Amino acid sequence: MTFYTPGEDKLRATAYDLAIKQIANYTYKFKQLVSVVNSSVWKNYFFREQTNVPTGQSGNAIKGIPRGAEFPNAVLSWEQVASKIEKYGLGGMIDHEDIIANNIDTRNRTILRIAEGVAKSVDSEIYSVISSDGDILTGTLQAGYWNQSSAAIIKDLAVMKAQVQAYYDNAKDFAVVINPATAPNILHYIYEKGAQASTSGQSAFNGEIGNPAGVRVITSSVVPASYALFVVPKTCATWKQLMTLQTSTKSDDFIGDEIKACEYGVTEVHEPKQVVLLQVLQD
């Protein structure tokens, strides 16, 4: 192609938009683990409920209500937490020379980096907010670091499940996110013991590599190599979005296509006791 034809720039913009959104959807590791809800305001707030199951007050028990008597009140405490939407975006240029020469590699790499850049920035923020929340649980190694004893991995996962279930007895779905550098230790155990490993077409989450002890194991470079973040997917936190990922393309004749990708959102940790942070490797 050596010249522009009418409407060609709009077709390219549509192709860029579809590609960036599709790549981002398969790149998110933490955004897929939280609930995504829409917001129409810049400043938000939510109420975080205490985690204890109501048991009734002294002299006003849930069990044994007399005939005709008033029901006991569920005494709950709430904490109001404020949050503010943030903007995430990245842009890139595909030069006119690459467009007319149909340089597919340059075009695809530019699109890939834009999509990955925005997705990783969002994931990094979600991890940072969840892992630094002052009310989450802290795990304790049961036997040794994960690169020293593969059997210890399963016990640590089981103990973290028990930590969460002490507050949420009905919690059944669990996931742990680790750095790719930690993955060989878990994969060694999975294949050594014949445990369930994920294969193509089976993974419910991006980056899922296995399901030992009933816990989905997901890899993400966002997590520091020495830590693992254990969560109850979808209920532990929320990504409140003002705008989902959108793209814009500005074509400048004989210069090229300027592509921008942007989304707005903020992380809210609703259930901090559904999160456990564990140091799995020595610093």
C-alpha positions as CSV (number, residue, x, y, z in Angstrom):
1,M,0.0,0.0,0.0
2,T,1.6,3.3,-1.1
3,F,-1.3,5.8,-0.5
4,Y,-4.3,6.4,1.6
5,T,-7.8,5.4,0.5
6,P,-11.0,7.0,1.9
7,G,-12.0,5.6,5.2
8,E,-8.8,3.6,5.6
9,D,-7.8,5.5,8.8
10,K,-11.1,4.7,10.4
11,L,-10.7,1.0,9.6
12,R,-7.2,1.1,11.2
13,A,-8.6,2.8,14.3
14,T,-11.2,0.1,14.7
15,A,-8.6,-2.6,14.3
16,Y,-6.3,-0.9,16.9
17,D,-9.2,-0.6,19.3
18,L,-10.3,-4.3,19.0
19,A,-6.7,-5.5,19.3
20,I,-5.8,-3.4,22.4
21,K,-9.0,-4.4,24.3
22,Q,-8.6,-8.1,23.5
23,I,-4.9,-8.2,24.5
24,A,-5.7,-6.3,27.7
25,N,-8.5,-8.7,28.6
26,Y,-6.0,-11.6,28.5
27,T,-3.3,-9.6,30.3
28,Y,-5.1,-8.6,33.5
29,K,-4.1,-10.9,36.4
30,F,-5.5,-9.0,39.4
31,K,-8.4,-7.2,37.8
32,Q,-9.9,-10.6,37.0
33,L,-9.8,-11.5,40.7
34,V,-11.9,-8.6,41.9
35,S,-15.5,-7.6,41.2
36,V,-15.8,-4.8,38.6
37,V,-18.6,-2.3,39.1
38,N,-19.3,0.9,37.4
39,S,-19.2,4.4,39.0
40,S,-20.5,7.7,37.7
41,V,-18.6,9.9,40.2
42,W,-15.0,10.9,40.8
43,K,-15.0,10.6,44.6
44,N,-16.4,7.4,46.0
45,Y,-16.9,5.8,49.4
46,F,-18.1,2.5,50.7
47,F,-18.9,0.9,54.1
48,R,-16.7,-1.9,55.3
49,E,-18.5,-4.2,57.7
50,Q,-17.1,-6.1,60.7
51,T,-16.3,-9.7,59.9
52,N,-17.7,-11.4,63.0
53,V,-20.9,-13.4,62.6
54,P,-23.7,-11.8,64.7
55,T,-24.3,-14.0,67.8
56,G,-26.8,-11.8,69.7
57,Q,-26.2,-9.6,72.8
58,S,-26.0,-10.7,76.4
59,G,-29.5,-11.4,77.6
60,N,-30.9,-11.1,74.1
61,A,-29.7,-14.3,72.4
62,I,-30.6,-15.5,68.9
63,K,-31.6,-18.9,70.2
64,G,-34.7,-19.4,72.3
65,I,-36.8,-16.3,71.5
66,P,-39.9,-16.5,73.7
67,R,-43.3,-16.6,72.1
68,G,-44.4,-13.2,70.9
69,A,-41.1,-11.5,71.9
70,E,-39.2,-9.0,69.8
71,F,-36.3,-10.3,67.8
72,P,-32.8,-9.4,68.9
73,N,-31.0,-6.8,66.9
74,A,-27.9,-7.7,64.8
75,V,-25.4,-5.3,66.2
76,L,-22.9,-4.5,63.5
77,S,-20.2,-1.9,63.1
78,W,-19.2,-0.2,59.9
79,E,-16.2,1.8,58.7
80,Q,-16.7,4.4,56.0
81,V,-13.8,4.3,53.5
82,A,-13.2,7.0,50.9
83,S,-11.7,6.4,47.5
84,K,-10.9,8.5,44.4
85,I,-10.9,7.5,40.8
86,E,-7.5,7.5,39.1
87,K,-6.6,7.7,35.4
88,Y,-4.5,5.1,33.6
89,G,-3.3,5.6,30.1
90,L,-0.5,5.0,27.6
91,G,0.1,6.0,24.0
92,G,2.3,5.1,21.0
93,M,3.0,6.1,17.4
94,I,2.9,3.9,14.3
95,D,4.9,5.8,11.7
96,H,3.6,6.5,8.2
97,E,6.5,4.6,6.7
98,D,5.4,1.4,8.6
99,I,1.8,1.9,7.6
100,I,2.4,2.2,3.8
101,A,5.0,-0.6,3.9
102,N,2.6,-2.8,5.9
103,N,5.2,-3.4,8.6
104,I,3.0,-5.8,10.6
105,D,5.7,-6.5,13.2
106,T,6.1,-2.9,14.2
107,R,2.4,-2.3,14.3
108,N,1.6,-5.4,16.4
109,R,4.4,-4.7,18.9
110,T,3.2,-1.2,19.4
111,I,-0.3,-2.3,20.0
112,L,0.9,-5.1,22.3
113,R,3.0,-2.7,24.5
114,I,0.2,-0.2,24.8
115,A,-2.3,-2.9,26.0
116,E,0.2,-4.5,28.3
117,G,1.3,-1.2,29.8
118,V,-2.2,-0.1,30.8
119,A,-3.2,-3.5,32.1
120,K,0.0,-3.9,34.2
121,S,-0.4,-0.5,35.6
122,V,-4.0,-1.3,36.7
123,D,-2.9,-4.7,38.1
124,S,0.0,-3.0,40.0
125,E,-2.4,-0.6,41.7
126,I,-4.9,-3.3,42.6
127,Y,-2.1,-5.4,44.2
128,S,-0.6,-2.4,46.0
129,V,-3.9,-1.5,47.5
130,I,-4.9,-5.0,48.6
131,S,-1.5,-6.1,49.9
132,S,-0.9,-2.9,51.9
133,D,-4.3,-2.7,53.6
134,G,-3.8,-2.7,57.3
135,D,-6.6,-5.2,58.0
136,I,-5.5,-8.1,55.8
137,L,-4.2,-11.3,57.3
138,T,-0.5,-12.3,57.5
139,G,0.5,-15.8,56.8
140,T,3.2,-17.8,58.6
141,L,5.4,-20.4,56.9
142,Q,4.7,-23.9,58.3
143,A,7.9,-25.7,57.3
144,G,10.3,-23.6,55.2
145,Y,10.6,-21.4,52.2
146,W,9.0,-22.7,49.0
147,N,12.3,-23.2,47.3
148,Q,13.4,-25.5,50.1
149,S,10.5,-27.8,50.6
150,S,7.8,-28.5,48.1
151,A,5.6,-30.3,50.6
152,A,5.5,-27.2,52.7
153,I,3.7,-25.4,49.9
154,I,0.6,-27.5,50.2
155,K,0.5,-27.1,54.0
156,D,0.9,-23.3,53.7
157,L,-2.0,-23.2,51.2
158,A,-4.2,-25.3,53.5
159,V,-3.3,-23.0,56.5
160,M,-4.1,-19.9,54.6
161,K,-7.5,-21.4,53.6
162,A,-8.1,-22.1,57.3
163,Q,-7.2,-18.5,58.2
164,V,-9.8,-17.1,55.8
165,Q,-12.4,-19.7,56.8
166,A,-12.1,-18.7,60.4
167,Y,-13.9,-15.5,59.4
168,Y,-15.8,-16.8,56.4
169,D,-16.8,-20.4,57.1
170,N,-18.6,-20.8,53.7
171,A,-15.6,-19.6,51.6
172,K,-14.9,-22.2,49.0
173,D,-13.1,-20.6,46.0
174,F,-9.5,-19.6,46.6
175,A,-6.6,-18.2,44.5
176,V,-3.0,-17.4,45.2
177,V,-0.9,-15.1,43.0
178,I,2.8,-15.6,42.9
179,N,5.8,-14.2,40.9
180,P,6.8,-16.3,37.9
181,A,10.1,-16.9,39.6
182,T,8.3,-18.8,42.3
183,A,6.3,-20.9,39.8
184,P,8.9,-23.7,39.3
185,N,8.7,-24.6,42.9
186,I,4.9,-25.2,42.7
187,L,5.1,-26.9,39.3
188,H,7.8,-29.2,40.7
189,Y,5.4,-30.4,43.4
190,I,2.4,-30.6,41.0
191,Y,4.2,-32.9,38.5
192,E,6.1,-34.8,41.1
193,K,3.0,-35.7,43.1
194,G,0.7,-36.1,40.0
195,A,-1.5,-33.2,41.2
196,Q,-3.9,-31.3,38.9
197,A,-2.1,-29.0,36.5
198,S,-3.8,-26.6,34.2
199,T,-3.6,-27.3,30.5
200,S,-4.7,-25.2,27.5
201,G,-8.4,-24.5,27.5
202,Q,-8.9,-25.4,31.2
203,S,-7.8,-22.2,32.9
204,A,-10.6,-20.1,34.3
205,F,-8.2,-17.2,35.0
206,N,-5.4,-15.6,33.1
207,G,-2.0,-17.0,34.2
208,E,-3.4,-20.0,36.0
209,I,-0.8,-22.8,36.2
210,G,-2.4,-25.3,38.5
211,N,-4.9,-26.1,41.3
212,P,-3.0,-27.8,44.2
213,A,-5.0,-28.2,47.4
214,G,-8.0,-26.7,45.7
215,V,-6.3,-23.3,45.3
216,R,-5.9,-21.7,41.9
217,V,-2.3,-20.7,41.4
218,I,-1.8,-17.7,39.2
219,T,1.5,-16.0,38.1
220,S,2.0,-12.3,37.8
221,S,5.2,-10.2,37.6
222,V,3.4,-7.6,39.7
223,V,3.9,-9.7,42.9
224,P,7.4,-9.4,44.4
225,A,9.4,-12.6,44.0
226,S,9.5,-13.3,47.7
227,Y,5.7,-13.0,48.4
228,A,2.4,-14.7,47.6
229,L,-1.0,-13.1,47.8
230,F,-3.8,-15.4,48.8
231,V,-7.4,-14.2,48.1
232,V,-11.0,-15.2,47.8
233,P,-11.7,-14.2,44.1
234,K,-14.4,-11.6,43.3
235,T,-15.5,-10.9,46.9
236,C,-12.3,-9.7,48.5
237,A,-12.2,-6.4,46.7
238,T,-13.8,-4.3,44.0
239,W,-12.4,-2.4,41.0
240,K,-14.8,0.6,40.7
241,Q,-14.5,2.0,37.2
242,L,-15.6,5.3,35.9
243,M,-14.6,4.3,32.3
244,T,-13.7,0.9,31.0
245,L,-10.6,0.6,28.7
246,Q,-11.1,2.9,25.6
247,T,-8.8,3.9,22.7
248,S,-8.4,6.9,20.5
249,T,-6.5,7.1,17.2
250,K,-5.4,10.3,15.6
251,S,-4.1,10.0,12.0
252,D,-1.7,12.6,10.6
253,D,-1.1,12.3,6.9
254,F,2.5,11.4,6.1
255,I,3.3,11.3,9.8
256,G,1.5,8.3,11.2
257,D,-1.2,7.1,13.6
258,E,-1.0,8.2,17.2
259,I,-2.8,5.7,19.4
260,K,-3.9,6.3,23.0
261,A,-5.5,3.8,25.5
262,C,-7.1,4.9,28.8
263,E,-9.3,3.7,31.6
264,Y,-10.4,5.2,35.0
265,G,-10.9,3.2,38.2
266,V,-10.0,2.7,41.8
267,T,-9.5,-0.3,44.1
268,E,-11.7,-0.8,47.2
269,V,-10.9,-3.6,49.7
270,H,-14.3,-4.7,51.1
271,E,-13.3,-7.9,52.8
272,P,-9.7,-7.7,54.1
273,K,-10.0,-10.9,56.0
274,Q,-10.3,-12.7,52.7
275,V,-6.7,-11.8,51.9
276,V,-3.5,-13.3,53.2
277,L,0.0,-12.0,52.5
278,L,2.7,-14.6,52.9
279,Q,6.5,-14.4,52.4
280,V,7.4,-17.5,50.5
281,L,11.1,-16.9,49.6
282,Q,13.9,-15.4,51.6
283,D,14.8,-11.8,50.6
